[in-house]
Amino acid sequence: MSFLVLAATAAISASAVPHAAPAHSLEVQHRGAAYTVDYVTRVETRAKAIGISPPARTSSRRCILTAQVSVERRIQPAGGARAIATVLPGTRTFTQSQPGDCRHDDRQRGEFVAGKADAISDHVRELASADHHDTLAAIDAARDFAAN
C-alpha cells in the first residue's frame, strides 16, 4: 500500500471542512519525502446579551462576545495526494464586553475577530512550533499503516 491510499482513507473530505486560507504553513522533509504542513484556524463566535433595557430607564444591557479558536493541522504529501487533517488540542477563547445588544449583529462579531487577529496568529504559531514532533509521528504512523 502506498501513502496515497492511507491519505485517501484518513483524510477529511473538502466538503466536510470549510475552505480557509492557512494561518501558518511550512515545508517538512522527513525520510526522503517532502510534505506541506498547513495550520488552519477555525473560529466560532457567540454573542450573549445580559442586563435589562426598560423603556423609561437607562439601559444596563451589555453584549458579551466570545470567540473560540481551534487549529487544524493538514499534512499534504508533495505528490498532491489528499491531506491528513487533525484538530490540535489547545483551543483558545477570547472574550469582550461592550454596551448594547449585539446578538444579531454579525458585523460586530467580524470586527471583534479582526481585532484579535494578532493574538490568533500568535496562538497558531505557538501550536505549530510545539507540534513538530507530533507531525513527524503522524507521518510515520501513516507510513507504517500503509505498509501493513
N, C-alpha and C positions, 0 to 999 in steps of 0.2 A: 504494500500500500504506500501511497505517496502522501506527502504533507498536504497536497491539494485535496485529497479525499477527506482527510481529517478536518481541514479547514471548511470544507463544504458541509460536513456534518455538525461541526461545532459552532459555526458562525451564526450570528443573528442576522436574519434577513433584513434587507434595506427597508422593506415596507413596515417592519415592526419597530424600527428605530427612526425617529425623525432626523432628517438630514440637518447637520450642523457643521459649521466650519471648526476644525480642530483648534483648541485653545493653545496647544503646545504639541510640537512634532519633533521627532528625532529619528536618526538612522542608527540601526544597531547591526553590527556584524557579529554573527555567532556561528561557530563551527563551519566556517566557509560559506555561509549564506547571508544575504542582506535582507533586512526587514525594516519596514517603516512602522514606527510606533506613534500613533496619534492619541492624544488625550482630549476628549470632547466633554464639554460641560453640559449638564442638564440642570436647568433652574426651574424650580416650582415656586410660584408666588401665591401668597394668600393675603387677603385683606380682611380685617375684622374691625367693626365699629363698636366702640364701647362708650358708655355715658348716655346722657339723655339730652334731648333737644326740645324742651317745652316751648310752646308758641309765644308765651308772654314773658319769657325769661332768657337770660344769657345761656347759650348752649355750652354744655360741658362735653359735647361729642368729640371723640378722638378716633383716629384711624390707626390701627396697628398693622403695619406692612411687614410681612415675613417672606424672605427668600431662602429656600433651602437648595444648596448647591451640591450636586454629586458629580463625580468624574468617571467617565467610561474610558477604558484603555482598549484600543484597537490595534492588533498586531497584524500587519499586512506583509505577506511574503513578496519578494521582488518580482516574481513571475506574474503578479496580478491576480492571484487566487483570492478567494474570499477571506475577509479578516476574521480573526478570533477576537471576540469582544468580551470584556469583563468589566463590571461595575466595581470600582475600587472602594474599599471601606474608608470611612472618614468623611462623612458629609459635613458641611459647614452651614450654619444658619446665621443670617443677618436679619436684624430687626430694626425698625424705625417707627417712631410715633409722630403723628402730625395732627393738627386740628382739623375737624370736619369729618365728613363721611365719604370714604373712597371705595366702598365695596364694589361699585360698578364702574370704576374709572380705570381702564387699562393703561391710559397714558401715564398716570402716577406710578403704576407698577413698573412700567418700562423705564421711567426716569429713575426710579429707585434702584433698579438693577444696573442701569447705565452708570449711576453714581458709585456703585460698588465694583465697577469693572477692574480697577487696580487690585483690590483685595481678592477678588475672584481669581485673577491671573496669578497672584502670589500663592494662593491656595493650590492651584493646579501645578505650578512649578514645584512646590513643596512635595506634593504627592508623587510627581514624576521623578524627582530626584531620589525619593525613598523607595521607588518601585523598581529600580533597575534589576535587582536580584530576582524579584518575583517575575519580571518579564522574561528573563533568561530561563527561569524554571518553567514557565508556561510554554516557552518554545521547546524546551527539552521534553516536557510531558507530551506535547503534541507529536513530536517526532517519535517518541517511544511508543505512543499509542498507535501511530500509523505503521510502525514497523511490526507490530504484533498482529 
